[in-house]
């Protein structure tokens, strides 16, 4: 039963009778040492005379023999409070743990110094992230050389991550399955195979009573009768598990006596099942059974490739092509506590040697419950070894079992501040499926249906000059999570999908075109339903070919820019910002009024005025040069006619009094 903890099944049976209890504290200590934390917390509360129980558990007791020891003041009040907090945490009742750790943080005995760390952890689990950050920071300050400092820093980062995630939730629908699936006990490890829905449950079943003998330091023996109906087994639900009425029954496999089973997975044809099994005080192992007709064979251990008496092997998953068995194990050769491993499934059903997923996936902590989609090449798994919302979080990586992308946290509400584990898809692309989580429970895992939704950001990119769709342009979408890139086709279309309404930036780029950036703020994205559609264009240029800046004027006979001219130059600022490697020359030209020397000097000063203005707008001076050309490069006649018929040409001179820029480096 104690093995339930490794599967995060935090529930134990209530006591039906407790006879001859003479010292609740000593009884509680014995249960605590035996890792029966629910029982331990019950007796610590009696020892401390705590009458309210936030779990609402009602524990009827038989007649009690009064002794003088019961009338004494409890000898170790602090130890009882601390162990009560520990017991509550170990069976994942964090609201209770928070209360008792808060008391324990006031104790001066250094043996209870970790109370502050676990108080902070409980605050985090209860979504009190800012308070948790303060408590973790206090712990670091008070215990600068403690082994938990690394964990405390990771927890602080996780709290900050959680705060940000809850500001910008992912577009995921999460719905708890009905009571027929989520009955008493823990319900977890969902599997969808064809029209069948399988899951594991520790829901109560009728079993015979079991006597526990508890000894105190004084040598007295207290006997309580404990009926423990919470045994893990495999169940199946017909039809849609999310329907109002669901028929649930235990899977018809002849499980050997004393063996608890969990977390099933099936071969592609459904005729072979793998699952985790264990006996009291033994390691987890992976078992398998064969189906002939409607009957399952007697389960047997999968083999030494995955199992050993020296380590645990659990949470198997068979890929949809039937070629690989993935599992979690604390076997030697890994990178942390529990790592993810895989082995080949040969044509005869035998297993190849186990191979570690490697350090890109595995951490120094726990990696659990792998799920791999062979069509999308995406791996979903749970870990508490990375920055997340707290406890076990779902992460996703893309790869081929050898090379992997960096795992990405699937965010809130796919993940919660508690434990989230066991994903299974119900569609080919993995956008719908089921998970297990204790997010809505004070103790136990429950099964939820999840559906990923997306916001599409799309449009057409064209050439600003020709107005035609632009092919082979690179469009990049970026946000805090990273980048997505596409190359446009002949239709100029671009489309991206995002799973949250976080602010995003689009960058449009193509050789010999000015890149442009477009930003989408949260407020704009929040108004959208499933699609934002925008068409954009980018302008071509040629290296070293001048582009006239229309309507850039100066004060008469001066180099000072007029206010309207500044607004024209403002248009260059985003061009320079969107093309950070680009360098330009600002050139100024005059007409032929005045001497050559004067016009050259005036044009130099005017070109420099343009550079100075752009520098004032934050553009680096090193990216710009200025040059005055005077009257040496007219683009139109300053006068018309010849000799006595020569006339002034105001329109031509106006064209010659111009400011240009040209790209000198891209």
N, C-alpha and C positions, 0 to 999 in steps of 0.2 A: 504493500500500500504506500509505503514511504516513497517508492519510486515514482509516484504520481508527481512529485515536485519537479522532476526533470522535464515532465511534459506540461508543467504549469497548470496542473489540475489541483487547484488549491481548495479542496473540500474534504472533510472527514465526517464520519458518522457521529451522530449525537449519542450520548450515553443514556441508556434506559434505566440503569440502576448503578448506584455506587454505595457499597456497604462498608461499614467500619472505618470510615475515613477519619483519621485522628490528626493529621497535619496536612492541610491543603498545600502549603508551600513545598513540602518535601515530595508530595505526590506530583505536583506541577513540575518540580525539578526533574523527576524521573521521566515523565513524559517528554520534557524538553530535551533531555539527553538522548532519548530514543527517537527524536525528530518527529514526534507526533504533536505538531505545533498547535493544532486546533484544540486538542485535549489539554495541552499545557496552558494555553491562554485561558481556558475555562476555569482551571483550578487556581491560576494566579489571581484571577478576578475574585474568586471566592476567598482566597487568602487575604487579598487587599480589601475585602468587603465592598467590591464594586458591584452594584446591583443592576445598573443599566448596561445593556449590550447592544451596540449599534447593529449587530448582525441579526438581531431579533431571534436568536436561537433560544429555545426553551429547553432546559435540561432538568428533567425530574430526578430528584434524589430520594433514595430510600432513607431508612432510619439512620441516624448518626449517633455514635457513641461519644458522649461528652467526656473529655478528659481535661486535666489541668492545663495541658499544653495548649489547648485551644483557647484558653482564656488569657494566655500570655500575649504580650506585645510581640508582634512578628520580629524575629531577630534580624532578618536581612530585608528590610523594606526596599532599599535601593536596588538590590539584586532582583527582587520580585518585579518591580516596576520595569527595570531594564529588560528582563527576560520576557515580560508581557509584551513590551514593545517589539522585541525581536520575534516573538511568536506571531504577532499580528502581521509583521512584515513578511515573514516566511510563508504564511498562507495568503499573502497578497491582499490583506485587509488594511489598505493604506490609510483610510480615514481613522481607524483605531490606532494604527501605529503612530500616526502624526501626534495624537493626543498624548500618548505615553512617552514617546521620545521627547516631546516638549518638556515634560517633567524631568526626564532623565538628563537633559542638557544642563540642569541646574546643579547636578551632583558634582562634588569636588574631587571625588576619587578618580584617579587617572584611568582606572580599569574601565570606566564608562565614557571615555573621551570620544569614542566613535558614535555616541548617541547623536552628536550634532550633525555628523555626516548623514546618518540614516534619517534624521529628522528632515534634513534638506531633501533627501531622496524621496521621502514621503510627501513633502510639499510639492515636489515636481510631479509625482504621480497623481496628486490631487489638483493639478493644473494651476497651482499657485506659483507660477514661474518666477516672478520678481522676488517673492519672499524666499524661494529656494535659492536663487542667485545670492542673496544676502547671506543666507545660512552657509552655503558652500564657501563663500569668501571669508566668513568668520572662521570656518574650519581650517582653511589654508593658512590664515593668519596665526591661529593658535597652535597649529601642528605643522610647521614649515618642512619638517623632515619626515613626515609620515608617509607610509607606502600608499595611502589612499589619495595623496595629493594629485597624482596623475588622473585618477578617476574623477576627483572633484573638479578639476579643470575641464575635463571632457563633459561633465554634467552641466557646468556653467555654459559652455558652448552650445550644448543641446537645449538648454532653457532659452537661450537667445534665439536659436533656430526655431524653436517651437513658437515663440512669440511672433516671429516674422511669418511663420507658416499660417498661423491663425489669423493674421492680418490679411493674407492673400490665400484663401483656401483653394485647394485643387477642385477641378470640376469633376467630382466623384459623388455619386449617390451611394449611400450606405444604409441598408435596411436589415434589421434583425429578423431572422426567420421565426415562424410562429412557435407556440409553446410545445407542439408535438415534437419538434426537433430540439428546441432549447428547453428541455425539461430540467428536473432537479439534477444536481451534480454538474460536471463539466461536459460540454459538447463541443467537439473540435475536429480538426483534420478532415474537412469535407472533401469528397471526391465525386466528380460527375463522370459517369461512364454510360454512354448511350442514354437510355431513358431511366437509368438507375442513379440514385443519389445515395452515396455511402458516407457515413461519418462515424466518429468514435464518441462514446458517451460513458460516463461513470454514473448514470442514473441508477437509482436504487433497485435492487432485485432482492428477492427473499432468499436469505441464507441462514444457516444455523448460528446461534449465539457463540461467542468466543470469549473465553475467560482470560483476563489479563491479571497477572500477579505483580504487585508493586511493592517494593521493599523500601523502608525508610532507613535512616542511619541508625535508628534505635533498634533495628531488627524486627520491627513490627511488620506484619503483612496485611495489606488491604487488597481485597479482591473486588473488582468491578466487572459486571457482565456487559460486554460491548457487542452489539449487533452491528456489523459493518456491511451495509448493503451497497456501498459505493465502489463497485468494481468496474474496471474499464473493459469494454467490449465493443465489437463492431456492429453497427446497425445500418439498415437500409430503409429508404423512404421511396415509395412508389410515386410516380408522376412528378409534378412540380413541387419542390420542397418549400417554395414561397407561397403556395396556395393556402387558403384559410383552413381547409381540412387536409391533413396529411396522415397517411397510414405508415406507422413506423414499426419495424420488427427487427429482432436480433438476427444477424446474418447466420445462416445455418451451417456453421463449421463446428466440428467436434473438437473444441478446445480442451487440451489436457487439464486435469484438475490442478488448481493452484496457479494457473498461468493467466496473467492479464495481458490483453492485447489492445493495440491502438494503431492508428495512422496507416490505413491500407492504401495499396496502389495496385493497378491491374495491368496485365499484358494487353496489347492491342486487341487480341481476340477475346479477352475477358475470361480465359480459361485458366489463368495463373494469377494468384494473388500473393503479394508480399505485404508483410505488416511487422510492426514492432511487438515484441513480447518479452515478458519478464516475470520472474518469481520474486517473492520477498527475499531481500538481502542478496540478490544476484544481479549481474549486469544486464543491460538491455541487449537483445539480439534481434536480428531480422529473420523472420520465419517465412515459409512459403507453403502454399497448398495448391493442388491441381483440381480442376473441375471436370467431371465426367457426367454428361447429362445434366441433371439438377443437383448432383451430389458433389460435395467437396471432400478431398482426401484428408487424411490425418495430417495436420501441419508438421513440418520438419524444419530444422534450422537450415538457412540458406547456404552455409558452407564457410570454411575457414578464410575464404577471400574477404569476407566482410565481418565475420564474427570471431570472437575470442573470449575466453574467460577473463582475460586481463584488461579488456577495455569494453566500452559500450558502442553499439552500432544501432542506429535508430532512424526513424522517419524516412523510409525508402520512397523513391519515386521512379517509375519506369517511363522512359520517353515514349512519345506517341508512335515512333517507328519501331519500338521494341528492342532497340539496339543497346541501350545503356540503362543501368541501375544507378541512381544517384542516392546518396544517403549522408547522414550526419554522424560523426564518430569522434571520440577522444583518443583514438589509437595513436601510437607513436609515429613520428614523422610529420606531424602537423605543425601549424604555426601558432596555435593557441590552445584553448580548452576543447571545445567542439569545433571541428572543421568540416567543410563539405568535401566529399569524395565521390568518385564514380568508378564503375567497372563495366566492362563489356559483357553483354549477355550473348553467349554463343548460340548457334543454331540448335544445339541439343539442349539448351536451357541452362547449361553450366555457366559459371561466372568467371570472368578474367580477374587478374590482379587489380586491387584497388589503387586508384590514382588520385592524388590530391589536386584540388582545383587551383591551388597556387596562391601566392600572396596578394594578387590583385583582388581576389574574392575573400580569402580568409584573413582574420585578424588574430590578435592575441587573446581575444575573448571568444564568445560563442557564435557560431553560424548554424542556423537551423533550417529544417523543412524546405529543401530545394524543390523548385518547379521549373522545368525547362520546356519552352515552346520550340519545337524543331522547325516550324515554318517561319517564325519571326526571329529565331535564334536569340531569344531573350530569356534570361534566367531571373526568376524571382526567388528571393530567400529572405529569411529574417536573421537579424544580428543585433547584439547589444554592444558591438565593438566599434561602432562609428557614431558620428554626430547624428542625433535624431531627436524625436520628440520625447523619448524616454522608454525604458524597458527594451523589449525586442521590437524593432521596426522593420518594415518591408523595404528592401532595396531591389533595384533592377540593374542588370548589366547585360550587355550584348556580346556574344562571342560564340565560339565553336567547341567549347569544352577545353580548349588549350589556351587560346588568346582571348582576353576579355577587356572590354571597356571598363573605365572606373565606375564602380557601382553608384547609382543615383538613388537618393532617398525619395520614396513615392509621396511624401508629404502628408499634410492634413487635408481631409479627414480619412484618407486611406490608412494612415497611421494615427495612433492616439498617444496619450501620455503614459499608457500602461503597455501591456504586452500584445503584440499583433503578430500572428504566426499562421502558417498553413494557408497558402493560396492555391486555388485550383480554378482553371478557366472553364467557362461554359460555352465559349465560342472559339473559333479558329484563331482569331487575332489576339485573344487574351484581353479584350476590352471589357468583358463581363466575366464574373466568376463569384467565388465564395471565399471568405476568410474566417479565421477564428480570432477572437479578441475578448479580453475581459474589461473593455472600456465601459460597459454599462453594468458591470457586476462587482460586488464587493469581494468576490473570492474566485470566480470560476470563468473559464473560457466559454464563449457562446459563438454560434455561427451566424454570420452576416452575409447578405448578398451585396456585391459591389458592382457598380456600373460606371466605367470611365466615360466622361464626356469631353468634348473638345471645342475650342473656339477656332474657327478658320479665319486667317488673315490672307486676303487674296486680291488680285487685280491684274492689270495689264501694264507692262512697261513699254513706252514708245520713245522714238527719237523726237526731241522737241522741235527739230527743224523740219523733218519730213512728215511727222505725225504717224509714221508707220510702226508696227510692232517691232521690238528690238530683240533679236535672237542672240544667243551666246553671251548674255549679260549675267553677271553673278549677283544674286540677291541673297543677303545675309540677314537673318533674324537673330537678335541677341537679347538676352535678359540675364538676371542674376544666376540662372542655372546653366548658361552656356550658349552655344550657337547652333543654328540650323542653316544650311546653305543649299541653294539650288542654282542651276544654270537654265536660263529661259530657252524655250524652243522657238520655232518660227512664229508661233502665235503670241510671243511675248508674255505669256501668262506666268504668274507666280502664285503659289499656294503654300501656306504653312498651317500647322495645327499646334496649338498650345493647350496645356491642360490646366492653366490657371490664368487669372486676369491680372497678373503682375505687369508692371510697365514693360514695354518692349521697344526695341529700336530696329528699324529696317535700313539697310545700307544697299544702295543700287550702284553697281560699278561695271564698267566695260572699258577696254583699252581705247584710248583717244576720245573718251567722254569724261565729262566732269561727274564725279561721284556725288550722290546726294544721300542725305540721312533724313529719315522721318521717324519721329517719336510718337508713341501712343501712351498717354498717361492712364493711370488706373481708372480715373473718372470716366474716360472715354470707353475703355474696355468694359467697365461695369455696366454700361448702358446697353451693350450689345447682347444679343441672344446667342446665336451660334456662328455668326458670320460678320466680319468687317471687310468691305470691298472698297478699294481705292485704286484708281489708275494714276500712274506717274510717268513723267518723261525726263530724260537726261539729255544734256546738250553736248554736241561734238566739239572738238577743238583739234588743231594741228600744232605740234611743237614748233615754237618760234614764229608762228603766224599771229600778228596783232589782232585783237578784238576791241572794237571801239566801245568806249563807255559813253553812251549817249547822255547829253544833258549834264555834263560835268562843267560847271562854270566857275570863274574866279572873279574877285573884285577887279574892277577896271584898272588895268595897268599894274595889277598886283598878283601875288602868288596865293593870296588867302582864298580858301574855299568858301563858296556860298553855302547857306544851309540846305537848299535843294540839292546841291552837289554832294553833300555829305550823305544824304539819303540814298543817292545812286551808289556811292562807294560802299554803303552798308550791305549792298547785295553781294559784294565780294567776300564779306566775312564768312557766311556759311559755306561758300565754295572753298575757301581756304581751310575751314574747320573740317569739312567733309573729305578733303583731300590732303591729309596731313604731311605727305611726302612731297607735295608739289611746291615748286618755287616759281616766282613770277617776276617780270620786269614791268614797272609802271613807267610809261613814256608820255611826255607832253609835247605838243606841237603848237606852233603859232602861224599866223598869216605873215604876209611880207611887209606889214606896216612897221617901220622902225628899222634900225640897222641890224645886220646879221649878228653882231656881237651882243647887242641888247636882247634880241629875240632868243638867242641861245641861252643867255643867263636867265631870262624870265622863264623859259620852258624848264630849265633845270630846277629852278626854285618851285615851280608848280608841280613837277613830278615828285619832288621831295615832300611837298605838302600832302600828296596822296599817301605816300609811304607813312609819314608821321601820323596821319589820321588812322590808318589801319593798325598801326602799332598801338595807338590809344584804345583800340577795340580788342586788344589781346592777341593780335597776330605777331609772331616773332619777327623782328627786324631782319634776322639772318635768312629768312625765306623770301625777302624782297629786295630788289634793286630799283633805283630810279635813274632815269636818263632823259635829258632834254634834247630835242632834235631841232629846236628853233623853227626856221622856215624852210629847212632843207628837204623835207619830204611831203610836199603838198599832195593832196588827193583830189584836188579840184583847182581850176584856174582861179588865181586871185583877181584877174582882170580879163576882159574880153576885147577882141579887136586888135589892130596894129596901128602904130604911128599915131597920127592925130585922131584916129577913130577908136583908140584904146579907151575902154570904159572900166570903171571900177565894177567888180563882181561881188557884191555883198554875200550872196548865197555861197559862192565858192570859198570866200574867206572864212565864212562861218564853219564850213566843213573842215577847213584846214586847222582852225583853232579847236583842236580835239585832244582828248586824253584816251590812251589805249593801255591795255595790258596784254602781255603774251606769256605763255607758259614756257619757261626755260628748262624746267626739270619736272618730270612726273614721277 
